[in-house]
Amino acid sequence: MQVFTFGWREDIRVGDPMHTKKVCFDAVSHNSPVTLYDCHGMKGNQLWRYRKDKSLYHTVSNSCIDCSPNERRIFMNTCDPSAPTQQWVFEKTNSTVLEQFDRGGK
């Protein structure tokens, strides 16, 4: 099991909220791999939206995080709300904060 935190900076960090590392999910374009890069707090390639369909939307690439379990990799792909490989579940969420984040995004 892997633990990631989607925090108030609207970035995704490795680890639980009390022990996050200073690396964030980062993507540059549609179909690019999702990589770990030093968190910079400037949004851009590290800005994500967690949507009601449980997808993680990336505003820069206009894409969603997808995965290939067999290849053990995650990458950006065209958003498809019916794709189970694009649905990500966070155990604890604050719906009020998520709605505030999403006011400016898709």
VEXTOR-61984 format. One record per residue (C-alpha): x, y, z. Coordinates in Angstrom, 3 decimals, m for minus. Layout:
xx=X&yy=Y&zz=Z $
...
***
This chain:
xx=0.000&yy=0.000&zz=0.000 $
xx=1.228&yy=3.495&zz=m0.819 $
xx=0.296&yy=6.677&zz=1.002 $
xx=m0.039&yy=10.056&zz=m0.699 $
xx=m1.355&yy=13.362&zz=0.575 $
xx=m3.367&yy=15.844&zz=m1.488 $
xx=m2.823&yy=18.973&zz=0.545 $
xx=m3.903&yy=22.582&zz=0.827 $
xx=m1.302&yy=23.600&zz=m1.773 $
xx=m3.260&yy=21.441&zz=m4.258 $
xx=m0.223&yy=19.258&zz=m4.812 $
xx=0.217&yy=15.529&zz=m4.200 $
xx=3.037&yy=14.554&zz=m1.843 $
xx=4.466&yy=11.191&zz=m0.905 $
xx=3.574&yy=10.124&zz=2.652 $
xx=0.891&yy=10.851&zz=5.211 $
xx=0.154&yy=14.453&zz=6.293 $
xx=2.476&yy=14.250&zz=9.307 $
xx=5.385&yy=12.683&zz=7.401 $
xx=5.227&yy=13.921&zz=3.820 $
xx=8.422&yy=14.030&zz=1.849 $
xx=9.317&yy=17.148&zz=m0.106 $
xx=8.629&yy=15.550&zz=m3.460 $
xx=5.427&yy=16.062&zz=m5.428 $
xx=3.642&yy=14.509&zz=m8.369 $
xx=4.655&yy=16.447&zz=m11.454 $
xx=3.548&yy=16.127&zz=m15.088 $
xx=4.374&yy=18.208&zz=m18.123 $
xx=1.904&yy=17.274&zz=m20.847 $
xx=m0.795&yy=14.947&zz=m22.104 $
xx=0.524&yy=11.340&zz=m22.226 $
xx=3.625&yy=12.233&zz=m20.198 $
xx=4.626&yy=10.079&zz=m17.228 $
xx=3.846&yy=11.327&zz=m13.744 $
xx=7.161&yy=11.881&zz=m12.016 $
xx=8.297&yy=12.898&zz=m8.552 $
xx=9.943&yy=16.301&zz=m8.421 $
xx=10.961&yy=18.636&zz=m5.601 $
xx=7.855&yy=20.475&zz=m4.379 $
xx=8.053&yy=24.134&zz=m5.379 $
xx=4.652&yy=25.485&zz=m4.274 $
xx=4.154&yy=27.401&zz=m7.523 $
xx=1.303&yy=25.187&zz=m8.795 $
xx=1.899&yy=24.820&zz=m12.572 $
xx=2.984&yy=21.249&zz=m13.302 $
xx=2.211&yy=20.307&zz=m9.688 $
xx=m1.368&yy=21.645&zz=m9.564 $
xx=m4.057&yy=18.941&zz=m9.307 $
xx=m7.834&yy=18.863&zz=m8.908 $
xx=m9.536&yy=15.971&zz=m7.152 $
xx=m12.900&yy=15.732&zz=m8.891 $
xx=m16.182&yy=14.200&zz=m7.777 $
xx=m15.713&yy=11.266&zz=m10.173 $
xx=m12.541&yy=10.457&zz=m8.127 $
xx=m10.206&yy=11.465&zz=m10.944 $
xx=m7.085&yy=13.559&zz=m10.441 $
xx=m7.222&yy=16.298&zz=m13.050 $
xx=m4.094&yy=18.156&zz=m14.165 $
xx=m4.911&yy=21.642&zz=m15.398 $
xx=m1.677&yy=22.218&zz=m17.353 $
xx=m2.106&yy=19.129&zz=m19.560 $
xx=m5.925&yy=19.060&zz=m19.498 $
xx=m5.577&yy=15.346&zz=m18.630 $
xx=m6.130&yy=12.918&zz=m15.774 $
xx=m3.782&yy=10.576&zz=m13.967 $
xx=m4.134&yy=7.056&zz=m15.325 $
xx=m2.262&yy=3.893&zz=m14.464 $
xx=m1.128&yy=0.615&zz=m15.922 $
xx=m1.051&yy=m1.884&zz=m13.034 $
xx=0.733&yy=m4.504&zz=m15.171 $
xx=3.505&yy=m2.049&zz=m16.082 $
xx=3.474&yy=m0.467&zz=m12.600 $
xx=3.435&yy=3.096&zz=m13.920 $
xx=1.242&yy=6.184&zz=m13.801 $
xx=0.859&yy=8.665&zz=m16.632 $
xx=m1.372&yy=11.404&zz=m17.996 $
xx=m4.231&yy=10.405&zz=m20.284 $
xx=m7.488&yy=11.747&zz=m21.716 $
xx=m9.985&yy=11.949&zz=m18.859 $
xx=m12.511&yy=9.106&zz=m18.888 $
xx=m14.860&yy=9.053&zz=m15.860 $
xx=m15.767&yy=5.417&zz=m16.582 $
xx=m12.139&yy=4.183&zz=m16.505 $
xx=m11.395&yy=2.369&zz=m13.222 $
xx=m7.670&yy=3.073&zz=m13.732 $
xx=m8.405&yy=6.795&zz=m13.373 $
xx=m10.263&yy=6.583&zz=m10.064 $
xx=m8.235&yy=7.428&zz=m6.970 $
xx=m9.555&yy=7.108&zz=m3.428 $
xx=m8.368&yy=9.208&zz=m0.519 $
xx=m9.379&yy=7.758&zz=2.857 $
xx=m9.997&yy=11.127&zz=4.471 $
xx=m11.280&yy=14.155&zz=2.600 $
xx=m12.709&yy=17.525&zz=3.530 $
xx=m15.494&yy=18.128&zz=0.998 $
xx=m15.801&yy=21.830&zz=1.896 $
xx=m12.127&yy=22.443&zz=1.110 $
xx=m12.312&yy=20.360&zz=m2.078 $
xx=m15.250&yy=22.449&zz=m3.307 $
xx=m13.265&yy=25.641&zz=m2.625 $
xx=m10.316&yy=24.250&zz=m4.612 $
xx=m12.562&yy=23.313&zz=m7.521 $
xx=m14.261&yy=26.680&zz=m7.924 $
xx=m11.494&yy=27.833&zz=m10.238 $
xx=m10.910&yy=24.490&zz=m11.987 $
xx=m12.702&yy=21.904&zz=m14.063 $
***
